[in-house]
Amino acid sequence: MAQFDTFIEGPGALKENEEILLTVRDLTPGTHKYNVRYVRCLVSSDPKAYPQELAIRYGRGQLAAQPYSIKIVEDVQRIPAKYL
């Protein structure tokens, strides 16, 4: 199972069960661990609602008590390809 984390401003800052844009860090063991991705995703406070685990961190890195779940719909490219 893939694992991700993200930083948010505080409790209640995420819209649940709606497509949102979010910057996540990949925590899945392997060669791509800690890669940052900008994604369109669905997030839920129910850890079993979506297939991947999402750890929520607040402003100073404090970890939320309960893990969330996330479904990544697509990766969003921040910088247009002509500039890469």
N, CA, C and O of each residue as an XYZ file, in Angstrom:
336
protein
N       0.850     -1.184      0.000
C       0.000      0.000      0.000
C       0.888      1.237      0.000
O       1.855      1.327      0.756
N       0.546      2.173     -0.849
C       1.296      3.425     -0.933
C       0.983      4.300      0.274
O      -0.143      4.313      0.771
N       1.980      5.022      0.732
C       1.817      5.922      1.872
C       2.299      7.311      1.481
O       3.324      7.462      0.815
N       1.547      8.327      1.905
C       1.883      9.709      1.606
C       1.710     10.547      2.863
O       1.045     10.130      3.811
N       2.318     11.740      2.862
C       2.001     12.713      3.898
C       1.895     14.089      3.262
O       2.371     14.318      2.150
N       1.260     15.002      3.994
C       1.082     16.363      3.519
C       1.024     17.294      4.709
O       0.733     16.868      5.827
N       1.297     18.554      4.474
C       1.215     19.575      5.513
C      -0.029     20.424      5.268
O      -0.293     20.824      4.134
N      -0.795     20.700      6.324
C      -1.974     21.561      6.219
C      -1.928     22.601      7.337
O      -1.144     22.479      8.278
N      -2.779     23.629      7.222
C      -2.786     24.721      8.191
C      -3.308     24.311      9.554
O      -2.794     24.768     10.575
N      -4.309     23.466      9.590
C      -4.873     23.042     10.866
C      -6.035     22.102     10.662
O      -6.425     21.843      9.524
N      -6.604     21.579     11.752
C      -7.745     20.670     11.633
C      -8.886     21.323     10.855
O      -9.184     22.502     11.044
N      -9.507     20.559      9.995
C     -10.620     21.079      9.204
C     -10.204     21.818      7.943
O     -11.062     22.358      7.245
N      -8.920     21.858      7.631
C      -8.445     22.603      6.460
C      -8.619     21.824      5.157
O      -8.529     22.409      4.078
N      -8.864     20.525      5.238
C      -9.034     19.704      4.032
C     -10.505     19.510      3.713
O     -11.312     19.260      4.608
N     -10.856     19.623      2.438
C     -12.203     19.275      1.990
C     -12.214     17.774      1.743
O     -11.419     17.255      0.959
N     -13.109     17.095      2.409
C     -13.159     15.645      2.267
C     -14.126     15.221      1.172
O     -15.146     15.867      0.930
N     -13.775     14.112      0.513
C     -14.597     13.471     -0.510
C     -14.955     14.385     -1.677
O     -15.994     14.206     -2.312
N     -14.099     15.362     -1.959
C     -14.199     16.233     -3.130
C     -12.819     16.266     -3.768
O     -11.807     16.163     -3.076
N     -12.779     16.410     -5.082
C     -11.472     16.507     -5.736
C     -10.802     17.812     -5.342
O     -11.388     18.887     -5.472
N      -9.567     17.708     -4.859
C      -8.781     18.882     -4.474
C      -7.376     18.741     -5.053
O      -6.960     17.650     -5.443
N      -6.657     19.852     -5.104
C      -5.248     19.839     -5.482
C      -4.436     19.857     -4.200
O      -4.710     20.648     -3.297
N      -3.444     18.994     -4.118
C      -2.685     18.838     -2.887
C      -1.242     18.458     -3.207
O      -0.987     17.692     -4.136
N      -0.319     18.984     -2.450
C       1.077     18.579     -2.559
C       1.311     17.479     -1.539
O       1.097     17.680     -0.344
N       1.750     16.319     -2.005
C       1.988     15.182     -1.117
C       3.426     14.707     -1.276
O       4.056     14.893     -2.316
N       3.921     14.090     -0.212
C       5.263     13.504     -0.227
C       5.094     11.991     -0.159
O       4.372     11.485      0.701
N       5.747     11.275     -1.048
C       5.648      9.819     -1.117
C       6.506      9.202     -0.022
O       7.711      9.444      0.032
N       5.891      8.402      0.859
C       6.620      7.738      1.942
C       6.750      6.235      1.716
O       7.234      5.514      2.588
N       6.323      5.763      0.553
C       6.390      4.347      0.247
C       7.860      3.936      0.140
O       8.627      4.588     -0.568
N       8.269      2.859      0.837
C       9.660      2.425      0.752
C      10.065      2.144     -0.691
O       9.275      1.615     -1.474
N      11.283      2.496     -1.032
C      11.799      2.255     -2.380
C      12.590      3.435     -2.881
O      12.899      4.356     -2.125
N      12.917      3.408     -4.154
C      13.795      4.426     -4.741
C      13.137      5.797     -4.865
O      13.841      6.800     -4.985
N      11.810      5.867     -4.839
C      11.126      7.151     -4.996
C      10.652      7.733     -3.668
O       9.875      8.688     -3.653
N      11.108      7.172     -2.562
C      10.693      7.660     -1.251
C      11.071      9.141     -1.108
O      12.168      9.551     -1.489
N      10.166      9.918     -0.565
C      10.286     11.359     -0.318
C      10.124     12.217     -1.567
O      10.314     13.431     -1.492
N       9.781     11.637     -2.704
C       9.470     12.463     -3.874
C       8.215     13.275     -3.577
O       7.268     12.778     -2.968
N       8.224     14.513     -4.008
C       7.063     15.390     -3.817
C       6.252     15.400     -5.104
O       6.799     15.518     -6.201
N       4.939     15.274     -4.949
C       4.039     15.262     -6.103
C       2.920     16.268     -5.866
O       2.460     16.451     -4.739
N       2.494     16.907     -6.931
C       1.343     17.809     -6.892
C       0.232     17.058     -7.596
O       0.335     16.770     -8.789
N      -0.850     16.732     -6.861
C      -1.853     15.815     -7.385
C      -3.275     16.348     -7.240
O      -3.562     17.192     -6.391
N      -4.143     15.838     -8.084
C      -5.585     16.013     -7.925
C      -6.031     14.733     -7.225
O      -5.752     13.633     -7.700
N      -6.729     14.879     -6.086
C      -7.016     13.700     -5.283
C      -8.322     13.820     -4.507
O      -8.929     14.888     -4.428
N      -8.730     12.697     -3.940
C      -9.847     12.617     -3.012
C      -9.265     12.229     -1.661
O      -8.409     11.347     -1.591
N      -9.712     12.871     -0.590
C      -9.188     12.626      0.751
C     -10.353     12.346      1.694
O     -11.426     12.936      1.566
N     -10.129     11.434      2.647
C     -11.150     11.131      3.640
C     -10.507     10.905      5.002
O      -9.398     10.378      5.097
N     -11.217     11.310      6.061
C     -10.723     11.057      7.416
C     -10.940      9.594      7.804
O     -10.403      9.138      8.814
N     -11.719      8.859      7.016
C     -11.886      7.419      7.226
C     -10.684      6.710      6.604
O     -10.519      6.748      5.384
N      -9.846      6.068      7.409
C      -8.622      5.460      6.872
C      -8.856      4.342      5.858
O      -7.920      3.936      5.169
N     -10.083      3.840      5.754
C     -10.361      2.737      4.833
C     -11.182      3.172      3.612
O     -11.527      2.331      2.782
N     -11.495      4.443      3.488
C     -12.337      4.917      2.389
C     -11.628      4.844      1.037
O     -12.261      4.538      0.026
N     -10.347      5.115      1.005
C      -9.570      5.108     -0.240
C      -8.373      4.185     -0.091
O      -8.002      3.837      1.030
N      -7.756      3.779     -1.208
C      -6.739      2.720     -1.164
C      -5.388      3.091     -0.550
O      -4.651      2.196     -0.135
N      -5.042      4.365     -0.479
C      -3.718      4.730      0.012
C      -3.821      5.491      1.329
O      -4.827      6.141      1.613
N      -2.764      5.397      2.123
C      -2.731      6.048      3.437
C      -2.136      7.449      3.324
O      -1.163      7.661      2.599
N      -2.726      8.401      4.045
C      -2.239      9.780      4.059
C      -2.041     10.226      5.496
O      -2.992     10.251      6.278
N      -0.819     10.576      5.847
C      -0.520     11.127      7.163
C      -0.630     12.644      7.061
O      -0.079     13.253      6.144
N      -1.336     13.241      7.996
C      -1.525     14.693      8.014
C      -0.554     15.303      9.008
O      -0.450     14.841     10.144
N       0.154     16.335      8.587
C       1.061     17.072      9.471
C       0.619     18.528      9.503
O       0.208     19.096      8.490
N       0.713     19.113     10.679
C       0.346     20.517     10.855
C       1.580     21.396     10.700
O       2.677     20.882     10.482
N       1.423     22.696     10.808
C       2.446     23.691     10.523
C       3.854     23.407     11.002
O       4.811     23.646     10.265
N       4.005     22.911     12.201
C       5.357     22.654     12.729
C       5.755     21.188     12.634
O       6.714     20.750     13.270
N       5.010     20.438     11.836
C       5.345     19.034     11.616
C       4.650     18.057     12.537
O       4.891     16.852     12.454
N       3.771     18.561     13.434
C       3.079     17.662     14.340
C       2.189     16.720     13.533
O       1.485     17.151     12.619
N       2.224     15.462     13.867
C       1.447     14.448     13.167
C       0.045     14.369     13.754
O      -0.114     14.322     14.974
N      -0.979     14.355     12.896
C      -2.361     14.201     13.353
C      -2.524     12.828     13.998
O      -1.824     11.878     13.645
N      -3.439     12.737     14.930
C      -3.620     11.509     15.706
C      -4.046     10.323     14.840
O      -3.618      9.195     15.084
N      -4.875     10.567     13.843
C      -5.396      9.464     13.039
C      -4.991      9.636     11.582
O      -5.006     10.752     11.063
N      -4.628      8.538     10.913
C      -4.298      8.640      9.491
C      -5.548      8.840      8.645
O      -6.632      8.392      9.018
N      -5.403      9.498      7.532
C      -6.469      9.691      6.555
C      -6.228      8.707      5.417
O      -5.242      7.970      5.426
N      -7.116      8.697      4.451
C      -6.893      7.906      3.243
C      -6.979      8.839      2.037
O      -7.620      9.888      2.087
N      -6.323      8.434      0.962
C      -6.248      9.276     -0.225
C      -6.358      8.413     -1.479
O      -5.875      7.281     -1.518
N      -6.996      8.965     -2.490
C      -7.039      8.350     -3.822
C      -6.527      9.403     -4.784
O      -7.155     10.446     -4.963
N      -5.392      9.134     -5.402
C      -4.813     10.077     -6.354
C      -5.479      9.859     -7.704
O      -5.411      8.770     -8.274
N      -6.120     10.901     -8.206
C      -6.810     10.840     -9.479
C      -5.819     11.056    -10.620
O      -5.831     10.326    -11.611
N      -4.954     12.079    -10.468
C      -3.927     12.338    -11.485
C      -2.833     13.226    -10.918
O      -3.050     13.995     -9.981
N      -1.649     13.098    -11.511
C      -0.559     14.011    -11.199
C      -0.776     15.272    -12.019
O      -1.119     15.206    -13.199
N      -0.574     16.413    -11.389
C      -0.740     17.695    -12.065
C       0.642     18.290    -12.250
O       1.435     18.356    -11.311
N       0.923     18.722    -13.464
C       2.224     19.300    -13.746
C       2.180     20.779    -13.393
O       1.379     21.525    -13.958
N       3.022     21.211    -12.474
C       3.055     22.598    -12.033
C       3.693     23.518    -13.055
O       3.174     24.598    -13.339
N       4.808     23.094    -13.601
C       5.561     23.926    -14.533
C       5.255     23.441    -15.953
O       5.420     22.254    -16.232
N       4.823     24.306    -16.843
C       4.541     23.865    -18.208
C       5.756     23.176    -18.827
O       6.895     23.559    -18.563
N       5.511     22.173    -19.639
C       6.577     21.355    -20.228
C       7.581     22.173    -21.009
O       8.756     21.809    -21.048
N       7.159     23.284    -21.643
C       8.090     24.066    -22.450
C       9.185     24.725    -21.608
O      10.203     25.155    -22.150
N       8.986     24.809    -20.286
C      10.003     25.411    -19.411
C      10.923     24.373    -18.777
O      11.909     24.741    -18.138
N      10.628     23.099    -18.939
C      11.458     22.060    -18.339
C      12.639     21.720    -19.192
O      13.439     20.859    -18.824
